Amino acid sequence: MRKTALLIAVLMAASSPALAKAKKAKLPPKPAAMSQNEASGKLVLDALPLFLPSAAQVVYLSTQQQKDSKKK
């Protein structure tokens, strides 16, 4: 009986609004929203390898990998 009461007390404390607010504060910030034009452009560029011939895919993906390594 004591264990059950203790368990319920712990669960009630864990679900308190003060603890939930503290957890929200630790979340990382959301990325900035993109405009619809930027999102469409990114979609087209990301889908490009699907329409390239297999020989051209190797070249395209290697250039993308080089761009990504330069950004870091």
NUMARRO-915676 format. One record per residue (C-alpha): residue number from 0; residue in three letters; x, y, z. Coordinates in steps of 0.1 Angstrom, whole numbers, padded with zeros to 4 digits. Layout:
! residues N
ATOM   i  aa     u     v     w
ATOM NUM ALA     X     Y     Z
...
//
This chain:
! residues 72
ATOM   i  aa     u     v     w
ATOM   0 MET  0000  0000  0000
ATOM   1 ARG  0028  0024  0009
ATOM   2 LYS  0046  0016 -0024
ATOM   3 THR  0015  0023 -0044
ATOM   4 ALA  0010  0057 -0026
ATOM   5 LEU  0046  0066 -0031
ATOM   6 LEU  0044  0056 -0068
ATOM   7 ILE  0013  0078 -0073
ATOM   8 ALA  0030  0107 -0055
ATOM   9 VAL  0061  0104 -0077
ATOM  10 LEU  0039  0103 -0109
ATOM  11 MET  0019  0133 -0098
ATOM  12 ALA  0051  0153 -0091
ATOM  13 ALA  0065  0142 -0125
ATOM  14 SER  0034  0154 -0143
ATOM  15 SER  0032  0188 -0126
ATOM  16 PRO  0031  0219 -0148
ATOM  17 ALA  0063  0233 -0133
ATOM  18 LEU  0083  0203 -0143
ATOM  19 ALA  0068  0204 -0178
ATOM  20 LYS  0077  0240 -0182
ATOM  21 ALA  0113  0232 -0172
ATOM  22 LYS  0114  0205 -0198
ATOM  23 LYS  0102  0229 -0225
ATOM  24 ALA  0129  0254 -0217
ATOM  25 LYS  0156  0228 -0224
ATOM  26 LEU  0143  0221 -0260
ATOM  27 PRO  0165  0234 -0288
ATOM  28 PRO  0151  0263 -0308
ATOM  29 LYS  0131  0256 -0339
ATOM  30 PRO  0147  0263 -0372
ATOM  31 ALA  0136  0294 -0391
ATOM  32 ALA  0107  0287 -0415
ATOM  33 MET  0115  0288 -0452
ATOM  34 SER  0095  0307 -0477
ATOM  35 GLN  0075  0286 -0501
ATOM  36 ASN  0099  0295 -0530
ATOM  37 GLU  0129  0284 -0511
ATOM  38 ALA  0113  0251 -0501
ATOM  39 SER  0102  0244 -0537
ATOM  40 GLY  0137  0251 -0549
ATOM  41 LYS  0152  0228 -0523
ATOM  42 LEU  0127  0201 -0533
ATOM  43 VAL  0137  0204 -0569
ATOM  44 LEU  0174  0202 -0562
ATOM  45 ASP  0170  0173 -0538
ATOM  46 ALA  0149  0154 -0564
ATOM  47 LEU  0173  0160 -0593
ATOM  48 PRO  0193  0128 -0589
ATOM  49 LEU  0161  0108 -0594
ATOM  50 PHE  0159  0121 -0630
ATOM  51 LEU  0196  0120 -0639
ATOM  52 PRO  0211  0091 -0658
ATOM  53 SER  0231  0067 -0637
ATOM  54 ALA  0264  0080 -0650
ATOM  55 ALA  0256  0116 -0642
ATOM  56 GLN  0244  0107 -0607
ATOM  57 VAL  0279  0099 -0596
ATOM  58 VAL  0292  0133 -0607
ATOM  59 TYR  0262  0152 -0592
ATOM  60 LEU  0265  0135 -0558
ATOM  61 SER  0302  0139 -0556
ATOM  62 THR  0299  0177 -0562
ATOM  63 GLN  0271  0179 -0536
ATOM  64 GLN  0294  0161 -0511
ATOM  65 GLN  0322  0185 -0518
ATOM  66 LYS  0299  0215 -0513
ATOM  67 ASP  0287  0200 -0479
ATOM  68 SER  0323  0194 -0468
ATOM  69 LYS  0332  0230 -0476
ATOM  70 LYS  0303  0244 -0455
ATOM  71 LYS  0315  0227 -0424
//
